[in-house]
Amino acid sequence: MPEDSPETLAHKLARWREARNLILSRFNHDVRAPLTAIVGFAELLGDEELTPEQRVYVQRILEATDKIVAILDEVQKVLHEVEQD
């Protein structure tokens, strides 16, 4: 398999950086913003008079959003680590 020229490698690196930036942008805007709204509304709902069953549902929403945030943070961390290599 022939080696890539420096120009080809530079082009691939530029494409990788564009893709990484797009992914990070999408995570931060298209995923985190609605997720923040869900958390906010769930917290507001939790402040209301709810049945014990309804409180469990609100807690499950908040736990699920915490897990999603952790996944997004991990993906973001990996993308930054790959950039450092």
C-alpha positions in Angstrom: 0.0 0.0 0.0 1.6 3.3 -1.0 2.2 6.0 1.6 0.1 9.1 1.5 1.9 12.3 0.5 2.2 15.1 3.0 -0.4 17.0 1.1 -2.8 14.1 1.2 -2.2 13.6 5.0 -2.7 17.4 5.5 -6.0 17.2 3.6 -7.2 14.2 5.6 -6.3 15.9 8.8 -8.2 19.0 7.8 -11.2 16.9 6.9 -11.0 15.1 10.3 -10.9 18.4 12.1 -13.9 19.7 10.2 -15.8 16.5 11.1 -14.8 16.7 14.7 -15.8 20.4 14.9 -19.1 19.6 13.3 -19.8 16.7 15.8 -18.8 18.9 18.8 -21.0 21.7 17.5 -24.0 19.4 17.0 -23.5 17.9 20.4 -23.3 21.3 22.1 -26.2 22.8 20.2 -28.5 20.2 18.8 -28.3 17.7 21.7 -27.3 19.6 24.9 -29.7 22.5 24.4 -32.9 20.3 24.3 -31.5 18.1 27.0 -31.1 21.2 29.2 -34.7 22.1 28.6 -35.8 18.5 29.5 -33.8 18.7 32.8 -35.3 22.1 33.6 -38.8 21.1 33.0 -38.3 17.9 35.0 -37.0 19.9 37.9 -39.9 22.2 37.7 -42.3 19.3 37.6 -40.5 17.8 40.6 -41.3 21.0 42.6 -45.1 20.3 42.1 -47.3 18.2 44.3 -46.9 14.7 42.8 -47.9 11.3 43.7 -45.1 8.9 44.7 -45.3 7.2 41.4 -45.1 10.5 39.5 -42.0 11.4 41.6 -40.4 8.2 40.5 -41.0 9.1 36.9 -39.4 12.5 37.3 -36.4 10.9 39.0 -36.1 8.5 36.1 -36.1 11.4 33.7 -33.3 13.1 35.6 -31.3 10.0 35.9 -31.6 9.3 32.2 -30.5 12.8 31.3 -27.5 12.5 33.6 -26.5 9.3 31.7 -26.9 11.0 28.4 -24.8 14.0 29.5 -22.1 11.5 30.7 -22.1 9.8 27.3 -21.8 13.2 25.5 -19.0 14.2 27.8 -17.1 11.0 27.2 -17.5 11.3 23.4 -16.3 14.9 23.6 -13.3 13.8 25.7 -12.4 11.1 23.2 -12.6 13.5 20.3 -10.2 15.9 22.1 -7.8 13.1 23.0 -7.7 11.9 19.4 -6.9 15.4 18.3 -3.9 15.4 20.8 -2.4 12.2 19.3 
